[in-house]
């Protein structure tokens, strides 16, 4: 096998290995109707949460150094909107949610664009 083919094959193998190491984090599947989320600077953890449909209680804690909001957006509107949580602050709210996929995000400045978003799956 020519050296150029071996180099190309090695590069392709490395690319596959790196792709296999990355990927989306596993969803946190809550058995109960309670979800605990942490806001950090430009990150919502866990980034993917799965909860049963119906009344869901969200406890959100800001562990970042900046103030952050927490919103859950359905297809056409927000279904939950927490005002700014200051560093160290926690808030709890309950909402009745239908089955579907929702987006969790921070509405401040460009926080969502910087990675402060996640997925909520209601099953």
Buried (B, 14 or more C-beta within 10 A) or exposed (E): EEEEEEEEEEEEEEEEEEEEEEEEEEBBEBEEBBBBBBBBBBBBBBBBBBBBEEEBBBBBBBBBEBBBBBBBBBEEEEBBEBEBBEEEBEBEBEEEBEEEEBBBBBBEEEBBEEEBBBBBBBE
